[in-house]
């Protein structure tokens, strides 16, 4: 804190009791006396201690803590679900049910570990969302309250006053005057400062800060190699896709922005409801792994001479995440034992046949248009057709198929061995019946054990899904042929058992080491799985 080191922004919060405020570690204010300082893991804990957010350094407008992906304990799993808006949608009982504990035990653990219970953590999350909408839009204040997840206007007013020491009207009046909306940093836990042009009430522009260094090109190339026409568009600099959010479909476009020292991703989205803002940002941050502590990861892996050159050439490599756990599972199943190109062809055909229209009923002539130079989205007419950032690419018109559609109609579309089709349909039916549940709040052990209990899913698929969905940092898929090829090219053992033994020294960052091995193999990532006698055989 005394050195004002921005590397630690978002990883902890400085509470200054003599002034009654909390700050990010790099706050430029004068360093307070040590006796007046307490440190907190979350802004909610600072709120519980009676502190308010610093108006100078905006402590919530920074990358989030990497702890919630690194850790697999109850507190970390709860934070993943809270940032995704679970408390707003299902309440604390729903959060506790998803985590498999009683409300009382969950509250006790969170207060002990994080300094605040689930309601306080969710309230801080809602307050940050509300500040975004107040400072950056002209949405009526009453609508802001409910869009941010508050149960009543009174609760909204009271929370804003406690957290920011201002009324909602004062926050709106205090926003900087500007001729056009512009993107501004968006904060910890998925919500912070933002600027956007609403147009028909659904368009929003955000700037999501990333923790430096950030290999944005690498993660976008990974996504581009797997892009599905109609569902996704991707280049080295941009990625756009459709997705399902709790209140309806959405389209999102991500563009690399910022500088090497302060990287960021410009996010343009169109939402069915502003209440989906927090889940959207949480999932985008997970997709691009924006909160990873890259310096620590690179320092640890760089001690291996075989990895050092690649890390020096490509610092800040990320592990791509997931915006939809069920979609990620189906992609992994269909991608088993085939090349990326073959999997992409099969998945594109599946999406075209069974995917729902993003905005059903919207006419082709009623298209959206983007205007201006400030990154602001604007709409024409009353249609909610998705924007298209590349007119030469297929329009974003389809959502990835649901498990229900795949279970009932998948056999007519899927191609390949009967055992593989049976496995995919079986997984879809398990998801529909509730026998299989995928969640950001699961432990890695629970997720992998549930998956491998199903016919047709072996360790590679289970590990890959855990890597993508949970962001687990310590998974090395040694049965993957491309990963073994990359290891051989770097002078590392090219046999699974030997590589596993060598890779033990890479813990707890083996997922990131695997990304470097895939890169060395000449592919963006997981192109082809191994087919040894046991692991992912669909005929077991």
C-alpha positions as semicolon CSV with decimal commas, in nm:
position;residue;x (nm);y (nm);z (nm)
1;X;0,000;0,000;0,000
2;X;0,281;0,241;0,087
3;X;0,441;0,183;-0,253
4;X;0,105;0,238;-0,427
5;X;0,164;-0,080;-0,628
6;X;-0,120;-0,117;-0,878
7;X;-0,047;-0,490;-0,916
8;X;-0,246;-0,547;-0,597
9;X;-0,553;-0,344;-0,695
10;X;-0,853;-0,570;-0,656
11;X;-0,665;-0,826;-0,451
12;X;-0,729;-0,647;-0,123
13;X;-0,884;-0,324;0,004
14;X;-0,733;-0,064;0,235
15;X;-0,967;0,069;0,502
16;X;-0,867;0,400;0,660
17;X;-1,061;0,445;0,982
18;X;-0,945;0,801;1,048
19;X;-1,117;0,919;0,729
20;X;-1,392;0,656;0,716
21;X;-1,312;0,548;0,360
22;X;-1,167;0,246;0,183
23;X;-0,930;0,262;-0,114
24;X;-0,747;0,050;-0,366
25;X;-0,380;-0,017;-0,273
26;X;-0,255;0,226;-0,539
27;X;-0,466;0,521;-0,419
28;X;-0,261;0,844;-0,465
29;X;-0,378;0,989;-0,133
30;X;-0,129;1,042;0,147
31;X;-0,030;0,721;0,322
32;X;-0,219;0,698;0,652
33;X;-0,072;0,594;0,985
34;X;-0,054;0,215;1,021
35;X;-0,266;0,228;1,335
36;X;-0,553;0,373;1,131
37;X;-0,550;0,104;0,861
38;X;-0,727;-0,230;0,827
39;X;-0,717;-0,459;0,525
40;X;-1,019;-0,636;0,375
41;X;-1,070;-0,895;0,104
42;X;-1,401;-0,748;-0,018
43;X;-1,571;-0,412;-0,037
44;X;-1,862;-0,565;0,154
45;X;-1,636;-0,624;0,454
46;X;-1,531;-0,259;0,439
47;X;-1,897;-0,155;0,428
48;X;-1,968;-0,373;0,732
49;X;-1,687;-0,190;0,911
50;X;-1,865;0,140;0,846
51;X;-1,643;0,263;0,562
52;X;-1,744;0,416;0,229
53;X;-1,577;0,399;-0,111
54;X;-1,308;0,653;-0,193
55;X;-1,431;0,904;-0,451
56;X;-1,077;0,966;-0,572
57;X;-0,942;0,620;-0,654
58;X;-1,273;0,434;-0,721
59;X;-1,162;0,111;-0,551
60;X;-1,422;-0,096;-0,737
61;X;-1,304;0,014;-1,085
62;X;-1,018;-0,237;-1,100
63;X;-0,970;-0,601;-1,203
64;X;-1,126;-0,847;-0,963
65;X;-0,951;-1,078;-0,722
66;X;-0,800;-1,394;-0,874
67;X;-0,867;-1,578;-0,548
68;X;-1,215;-1,692;-0,645
69;X;-1,072;-1,907;-0,927
70;X;-0,752;-2,015;-0,752
71;X;-0,937;-2,126;-0,441
72;X;-1,190;-2,408;-0,446
73;X;-1,326;-2,367;-0,096
74;X;-1,678;-2,266;0,006
75;X;-1,603;-1,893;0,025
76;X;-1,453;-1,882;-0,324
77;X;-1,735;-2,085;-0,475
78;X;-1,989;-1,857;-0,309
79;X;-1,817;-1,550;-0,451
80;X;-1,831;-1,695;-0,802
81;X;-2,206;-1,740;-0,770
82;X;-2,266;-1,404;-0,601
83;X;-2,083;-1,221;-0,880
84;X;-2,305;-1,406;-1,130
85;X;-2,615;-1,265;-0,957
86;X;-2,740;-1,582;-0,787
87;X;-2,856;-1,400;-0,472
88;X;-3,057;-1,150;-0,678
89;X;-3,230;-1,433;-0,864
90;X;-3,266;-1,701;-0,598
91;X;-3,193;-1,532;-0,265
92;X;-2,960;-1,660;0,004
93;X;-3,159;-1,988;0,031
94;X;-3,093;-2,051;-0,338
95;X;-2,723;-1,971;-0,297
96;X;-2,694;-2,206;-0,001
97;X;-2,883;-2,479;-0,188
98;X;-2,651;-2,455;-0,487
99;X;-2,348;-2,483;-0,259
100;X;-2,493;-2,771;-0,059
101;X;-2,487;-2,608;0,284
102;X;-2,734;-2,453;0,525
103;X;-2,781;-2,077;0,520
104;X;-2,648;-2,055;0,873
105;X;-2,327;-2,241;0,796
106;X;-2,273;-2,049;0,474
107;X;-2,312;-1,716;0,653
108;X;-2,076;-1,823;0,929
109;X;-1,806;-1,928;0,683
110;X;-1,833;-1,612;0,470
111;X;-1,821;-1,382;0,772
112;X;-1,514;-1,568;0,903
113;X;-1,334;-1,585;0,569
114;X;-1,439;-1,262;0,398
115;X;-1,566;-1,036;0,674
116;X;-1,924;-1,022;0,543
117;X;-2,218;-1,255;0,496
118;X;-2,393;-1,341;0,169
119;X;-2,649;-1,061;0,197
120;X;-2,380;-0,799;0,258
121;X;-2,168;-0,931;-0,030
122;X;-2,468;-0,925;-0,264
123;X;-2,569;-0,578;-0,143
124;X;-2,221;-0,443;-0,227
125;X;-2,252;-0,603;-0,568
126;X;-2,591;-0,440;-0,626
127;X;-2,462;-0,100;-0,512
128;X;-2,181;-0,113;-0,768
129;X;-2,426;-0,209;-1,043
130;X;-2,653;0,079;-0,948
131;X;-2,364;0,325;-0,957
132;X;-2,287;0,217;-1,313
133;X;-2,641;0,288;-1,425
134;X;-2,673;0,614;-1,232
135;X;-2,344;0,757;-1,350
136;X;-2,366;0,644;-1,708
137;X;-2,726;0,634;-1,823
138;X;-3,049;0,830;-1,818
139;X;-3,250;0,528;-1,703
140;X;-3,506;0,651;-1,447
141;X;-3,379;0,609;-1,093
142;X;-3,667;0,381;-0,994
143;X;-3,583;0,148;-1,283
144;X;-3,214;0,156;-1,183
145;X;-3,309;0,027;-0,838
146;X;-3,483;-0,282;-0,970
147;X;-3,238;-0,339;-1,258
148;X;-2,955;-0,352;-1,002
149;X;-3,142;-0,617;-0,805
150;X;-3,281;-0,420;-0,511
151;X;-3,612;-0,537;-0,371
152;X;-3,746;-0,186;-0,310
153;X;-3,663;0,176;-0,380
154;X;-3,622;0,240;-0,008
155;X;-3,362;-0,037;0,020
156;X;-3,187;0,106;-0,284
157;X;-3,176;0,459;-0,140
158;X;-3,050;0,341;0,198
159;X;-2,774;0,126;0,048
160;X;-2,645;0,396;-0,186
161;X;-2,635;0,644;0,102
162;X;-2,436;0,405;0,323
163;X;-2,190;0,290;0,056
164;X;-2,128;0,616;-0,130
165;X;-2,244;0,878;0,123
166;X;-2,462;1,030;-0,148
167;X;-2,818;0,995;-0,266
168;X;-2,888;0,831;-0,604
169;X;-2,981;1,173;-0,743
170;X;-2,649;1,320;-0,626
171;X;-2,457;1,036;-0,788
172;X;-2,633;1,104;-1,115
173;X;-2,575;1,479;-1,096
174;X;-2,207;1,423;-1,018
175;X;-2,135;1,230;-1,336
176;X;-1,889;1,408;-1,564
177;X;-2,042;1,613;-1,842
178;X;-1,961;1,477;-2,187
179;X;-2,088;1,539;-2,534
180;X;-2,107;1,169;-2,610
181;X;-2,115;0,862;-2,384
182;X;-1,779;0,695;-2,354
183;X;-1,651;0,371;-2,206
184;X;-1,491;0,398;-1,862
185;X;-1,334;0,139;-1,629
186;X;-1,569;-0,123;-1,494
187;X;-1,507;-0,257;-1,151
188;X;-1,443;-0,547;-0,919
189;X;-1,688;-0,832;-0,898
190;X;-1,833;-0,743;-1,235
191;X;-1,962;-0,393;-1,187
192;X;-1,812;-0,045;-1,180
193;X;-1,790;0,271;-1,386
194;X;-1,924;0,251;-1,742
195;X;-2,055;0,464;-2,025
196;X;-2,299;0,355;-2,290
197;X;-2,560;0,471;-2,534
198;X;-2,892;0,312;-2,451
199;X;-3,080;0,379;-2,772
200;X;-3,379;0,146;-2,738
201;X;-3,286;0,075;-2,377
202;X;-3,083;-0,239;-2,442
203;X;-2,743;-0,122;-2,571
204;X;-2,447;-0,081;-2,335
205;X;-2,074;-0,010;-2,371
206;X;-1,826;-0,098;-2,096
207;X;-1,450;-0,102;-2,053
208;X;-1,330;-0,404;-1,857
209;X;-0,983;-0,368;-1,704
210;X;-0,750;-0,667;-1,716
211;X;-0,458;-0,748;-1,491
212;X;-0,130;-0,690;-1,678
213;X;0,036;-0,850;-1,863
214;X;-0,252;-0,972;-2,079
215;X;-0,216;-1,192;-2,388
216;X;-0,546;-1,079;-2,535
217;X;-0,457;-1,181;-2,888
218;X;-0,387;-1,535;-2,773
219;X;-0,718;-1,584;-2,597
220;X;-0,911;-1,436;-2,891
221;X;-0,729;-1,668;-3,132
222;X;-0,832;-1,960;-2,916
223;X;-1,196;-1,852;-2,943
224;X;-1,165;-1,772;-3,314
225;X;-1,040;-2,123;-3,391
226;X;-1,362;-2,258;-3,242
227;X;-1,606;-1,990;-3,360
228;X;-1,943;-2,112;-3,488
229;X;-2,107;-1,924;-3,775
230;X;-2,426;-1,756;-3,663
231;X;-2,329;-1,788;-3,295
232;X;-1,983;-1,628;-3,294
233;X;-1,756;-1,397;-3,492
234;X;-1,387;-1,367;-3,411
235;X;-1,058;-1,214;-3,526
236;X;-0,727;-1,148;-3,350
237;X;-0,865;-0,823;-3,214
238;X;-1,239;-0,881;-3,170
239;X;-1,478;-1,149;-3,058
240;X;-1,858;-1,134;-3,073
241;X;-2,122;-1,388;-2,985
242;X;-2,476;-1,457;-2,875
243;X;-2,550;-1,596;-2,531
244;X;-2,830;-1,672;-2,291
245;X;-2,857;-1,469;-1,973
246;X;-3,105;-1,512;-1,685
247;X;-3,357;-1,262;-1,825
248;X;-3,321;-1,334;-2,195
249;X;-3,083;-1,352;-2,492
250;X;-2,795;-1,112;-2,545
251;X;-2,525;-1,028;-2,796
252;X;-2,180;-0,912;-2,690
253;X;-1,878;-0,782;-2,879
254;X;-1,533;-0,771;-2,717
255;X;-1,245;-0,564;-2,853
256;X;-0,891;-0,543;-2,719
257;X;-0,820;-0,199;-2,575
258;X;-0,597;-0,016;-2,330
259;X;-0,218;-0,033;-2,318
260;X;0,041;-0,297;-2,230
261;X;0,069;-0,149;-1,881
262;X;-0,306;-0,105;-1,837
263;X;-0,479;-0,355;-2,068
264;X;-0,854;-0,358;-2,105
265;X;-1,133;-0,505;-2,315
266;X;-1,404;-0,286;-2,464
267;X;-1,736;-0,465;-2,423
268;X;-2,041;-0,370;-2,628
269;X;-2,356;-0,560;-2,543
270;X;-2,724;-0,566;-2,615
271;X;-2,932;-0,706;-2,331
272;X;-3,292;-0,813;-2,301
273;X;-3,289;-0,662;-1,951
274;X;-3,050;-0,432;-1,766
275;X;-3,082;-0,676;-1,475
276;X;-2,846;-0,899;-1,675
277;X;-2,561;-0,649;-1,660
278;X;-2,381;-0,809;-1,365
279;X;-2,408;-1,170;-1,493
280;X;-2,289;-1,057;-1,835
281;X;-1,977;-0,890;-1,702
282;X;-1,900;-1,174;-1,463
283;X;-1,914;-1,424;-1,748
284;X;-1,710;-1,211;-1,987
285;X;-1,441;-1,167;-1,725
286;X;-1,434;-1,542;-1,674
287;X;-1,431;-1,609;-2,050
288;X;-1,119;-1,398;-2,100
289;X;-0,962;-1,477;-1,760
290;X;-0,916;-1,106;-1,700
291;X;-0,844;-1,135;-1,327
292;X;-0,556;-1,383;-1,344
293;X;-0,241;-1,281;-1,155
294;X;-0,022;-1,305;-1,464
295;X;0,297;-1,180;-1,307
296;X;0,286;-1,445;-1,036
297;X;0,201;-1,718;-1,288
298;X;0,474;-1,621;-1,533
299;X;0,731;-1,591;-1,255
300;X;0,654;-1,939;-1,127
301;X;0,642;-2,113;-1,467
302;X;0,942;-1,917;-1,599
303;X;1,166;-2,108;-1,357
304;X;1,139;-2,408;-1,591
305;X;1,405;-2,353;-1,861
306;X;1,189;-2,524;-2,125
307;X;0,903;-2,280;-2,065
308;X;1,105;-1,965;-2,002
309;X;1,150;-1,860;-2,366
310;X;0,782;-1,899;-2,449
311;X;0,677;-1,704;-2,141
312;X;0,917;-1,424;-2,222
313;X;0,780;-1,411;-2,577
314;X;0,415;-1,430;-2,469
315;X;0,368;-1,292;-2,118
316;X;0,026;-1,296;-1,960
317;X;-0,116;-1,604;-2,131
318;X;-0,472;-1,676;-2,023
319;X;-0,689;-1,986;-1,984
320;X;-1,014;-1,921;-2,175
321;X;-1,324;-1,970;-1,965
322;X;-1,693;-2,023;-2,036
323;X;-2,007;-1,810;-2,062
324;X;-2,234;-2,116;-2,050
325;X;-2,129;-2,437;-1,868
326;X;-2,374;-2,660;-2,058
327;X;-2,258;-2,526;-2,394
328;X;-1,896;-2,588;-2,296
329;X;-1,978;-2,949;-2,206
330;X;-2,146;-3,017;-2,541
331;X;-1,857;-2,857;-2,726
332;X;-1,615;-3,082;-2,539
333;X;-1,822;-3,395;-2,608
334;X;-1,855;-3,325;-2,980
335;X;-1,487;-3,229;-2,997
336;X;-1,365;-3,556;-2,850
337;X;-1,128;-3,753;-3,071
338;X;-1,165;-3,518;-3,370
339;X;-0,980;-3,214;-3,495
340;X;-1,087;-2,858;-3,417
341;X;-1,202;-2,811;-3,776
342;X;-1,419;-3,122;-3,767
343;X;-1,568;-3,028;-3,432
344;X;-1,637;-2,678;-3,557
345;X;-1,822;-2,814;-3,861
346;X;-2,034;-3,046;-3,649
347;X;-2,113;-2,779;-3,391
348;X;-2,203;-2,522;-3,656
349;X;-2,444;-2,769;-3,813
350;X;-2,595;-2,841;-3,471
351;X;-2,640;-2,471;-3,393
352;X;-2,795;-2,399;-3,733
353;X;-3,045;-2,683;-3,695
354;X;-3,137;-2,660;-3,325
355;X;-3,030;-2,317;-3,207
356;X;-3,302;-2,062;-3,133
357;X;-3,320;-1,723;-3,304
358;X;-3,159;-1,454;-3,090
359;X;-3,442;-1,209;-3,157
360;X;-3,731;-1,403;-3,311
361;X;-3,961;-1,202;-3,530
362;X;-3,712;-0,924;-3,607
363;X;-3,718;-0,843;-3,976
364;X;-3,403;-0,837;-4,186
365;X;-3,466;-0,475;-4,284
366;X;-3,482;-0,366;-3,921
367;X;-3,114;-0,396;-3,841
368;X;-2,904;-0,226;-3,577
369;X;-2,642;0,029;-3,668
370;X;-2,340;0,151;-3,480
371;X;-2,250;0,514;-3,515
372;X;-1,999;0,765;-3,391
373;X;-1,638;0,719;-3,287
374;X;-1,671;0,689;-2,913
375;X;-1,763;0,321;-2,901
376;X;-2,125;0,404;-2,830
377;X;-2,391;0,172;-2,964
378;X;-2,700;0,323;-3,118
379;X;-3,006;0,157;-3,262
380;X;-3,245;0,244;-3,539
381;X;-3,610;0,152;-3,545
382;X;-3,759;-0,073;-3,280
383;X;-3,588;-0,397;-3,372
384;X;-3,351;-0,575;-3,138
385;X;-3,147;-0,744;-3,408
386;X;-2,788;-0,806;-3,293
387;X;-2,511;-0,577;-3,410
388;X;-2,256;-0,714;-3,657
389;X;-1,899;-0,596;-3,621
390;X;-1,780;-0,769;-3,939
391;X;-2,016;-0,740;-4,238
392;X;-1,820;-1,013;-4,421
393;X;-1,891;-1,269;-4,146
394;X;-2,211;-1,458;-4,085
395;X;-2,460;-1,247;-3,884
396;X;-2,506;-1,322;-3,517
397;X;-2,854;-1,471;-3,533
398;X;-2,845;-1,803;-3,344
399;X;-2,817;-1,911;-2,983
400;X;-2,632;-2,232;-2,905
401;X;-2,888;-2,515;-2,869
402;X;-3,033;-2,593;-2,527
403;X;-2,997;-2,934;-2,366
404;X;-3,373;-2,981;-2,419
405;X;-3,347;-2,935;-2,797
406;X;-3,044;-3,163;-2,818
407;X;-3,215;-3,432;-2,609
408;X;-3,532;-3,434;-2,822
409;X;-3,397;-3,358;-3,170
410;X;-3,024;-3,421;-3,157
411;X;-3,026;-3,767;-3,312
412;X;-3,151;-3,623;-3,637
413;X;-2,860;-3,379;-3,659
414;X;-2,559;-3,542;-3,492
415;X;-2,324;-3,752;-3,702
416;X;-2,065;-4,011;-3,604
417;X;-2,042;-4,337;-3,412
418;X;-2,363;-4,446;-3,243
419;X;-2,187;-4,469;-2,905
420;X;-2,083;-4,106;-2,928
421;X;-2,433;-3,989;-3,022
422;X;-2,579;-4,197;-2,738
423;X;-2,337;-4,032;-2,497
424;X;-2,427;-3,680;-2,611
425;X;-2,801;-3,750;-2,594
426;X;-2,756;-3,914;-2,254
427;X;-2,581;-3,605;-2,119
428;X;-2,854;-3,380;-2,260
429;X;-3,123;-3,591;-2,095
430;X;-2,935;-3,585;-1,762
431;X;-2,917;-3,206;-1,777
432;X;-3,289;-3,182;-1,855
433;X;-3,388;-3,414;-1,572
434;X;-3,163;-3,248;-1,318
435;X;-2,953;-3,562;-1,267
436;X;-2,656;-3,357;-1,391
437;X;-2,608;-2,998;-1,280
438;X;-2,322;-2,773;-1,390
439;X;-2,250;-2,460;-1,192
440;X;-1,976;-2,202;-1,139
441;X;-2,016;-2,283;-0,769
442;X;-1,908;-2,647;-0,790
443;X;-1,580;-2,783;-0,667
444;X;-1,350;-2,932;-0,926
445;X;-1,376;-3,274;-0,759
446;X;-1,756;-3,267;-0,761
447;X;-1,781;-3,152;-1,122
448;X;-1,535;-3,410;-1,252
449;X;-1,686;-3,696;-1,053
450;X;-2,038;-3,614;-1,177
451;X;-1,918;-3,605;-1,537
452;X;-1,710;-3,922;-1,534
453;X;-2,003;-4,111;-1,380
454;X;-2,183;-4,070;-1,715
455;X;-2,124;-4,306;-2,007
456;X;-1,893;-4,159;-2,270
457;X;-1,716;-3,904;-2,050
458;X;-1,360;-3,974;-1,944
459;X;-1,091;-3,783;-1,755
460;X;-0,991;-3,561;-2,049
461;X;-1,342;-3,429;-2,107
462;X;-1,409;-3,383;-1,736
463;X;-1,079;-3,205;-1,685
464;X;-1,128;-2,982;-1,986
465;X;-1,476;-2,879;-1,870
466;X;-1,344;-2,805;-1,519
467;X;-1,064;-2,599;-1,670
468;X;-1,302;-2,392;-1,882
469;X;-1,607;-2,363;-1,652
470;X;-1,443;-2,327;-1,311
471;X;-1,123;-2,159;-1,425
472;X;-0,928;-2,421;-1,230
473;X;-0,564;-2,313;-1,258
474;X;-0,399;-2,651;-1,193
475;X;-0,519;-2,897;-1,459
476;X;-0,271;-3,058;-1,699
477;X;-0,443;-3,269;-1,966
478;X;-0,156;-3,507;-2,031
479;X;-0,369;-3,739;-2,249
480;X;-0,408;-3,466;-2,510
481;X;-0,203;-3,542;-2,821
482;X;-0,141;-3,180;-2,916
483;X;-0,027;-3,096;-2,565
484;X;0,220;-3,387;-2,577
485;X;0,341;-3,271;-2,919
486;X;0,399;-2,924;-2,783
487;X;0,587;-3,066;-2,487
488;X;0,814;-3,259;-2,723
489;X;0,887;-2,947;-2,926
490;X;0,998;-2,768;-2,610
491;X;1,227;-3,049;-2,503
492;X;0,989;-3,171;-2,235
493;X;0,876;-3,534;-2,188
494;X;0,633;-3,629;-2,465
495;X;0,486;-3,926;-2,281
496;X;0,186;-3,872;-2,054
497;X;0,321;-4,019;-1,731
498;X;0,662;-3,860;-1,764
499;X;0,509;-3,523;-1,846
500;X;0,278;-3,550;-1,545
501;X;0,579;-3,612;-1,321
502;X;0,774;-3,322;-1,472
503;X;0,469;-3,096;-1,458
504;X;0,422;-3,146;-1,085
505;X;0,673;-2,865;-1,038
506;X;0,438;-2,629;-1,225
507;X;0,169;-2,652;-0,957
508;X;-0,051;-2,464;-0,888
509;X;-0,040;-2,322;-1,242
510;X;-0,047;-2,634;-1,460
511;X;-0,347;-2,509;-1,660
512;X;-0,139;-2,214;-1,779
513;X;0,159;-2,438;-1,852
514;X;-0,073;-2,647;-2,068
515;X;-0,170;-2,337;-2,266
516;X;0,199;-2,279;-2,341
517;X;0,236;-2,639;-2,457
518;X;-0,066;-2,607;-2,684
519;X;0,077;-2,285;-2,823
520;X;0,407;-2,464;-2,889
521;X;0,219;-2,733;-3,080
522;X;0,119;-2,466;-3,331
523;X;-0,248;-2,444;-3,231
524;X;-0,444;-2,196;-3,022
525;X;-0,541;-2,466;-2,771
526;X;-0,709;-2,806;-2,724
527;X;-0,727;-2,912;-3,089
528;X;-0,735;-3,290;-3,056
529;X;-0,774;-3,534;-2,775
530;X;-0,579;-3,851;-2,723
531;X;-0,751;-4,185;-2,765
532;X;-0,571;-4,420;-2,527
533;X;-0,747;-4,744;-2,435
534;X;-0,912;-4,606;-2,122
535;X;-0,972;-4,232;-2,072
536;X;-1,222;-4,097;-2,323
537;X;-1,329;-4,406;-2,508
538;X;-1,697;-4,386;-2,590
539;X;-1,712;-4,764;-2,621
540;X;-1,611;-4,845;-2,265
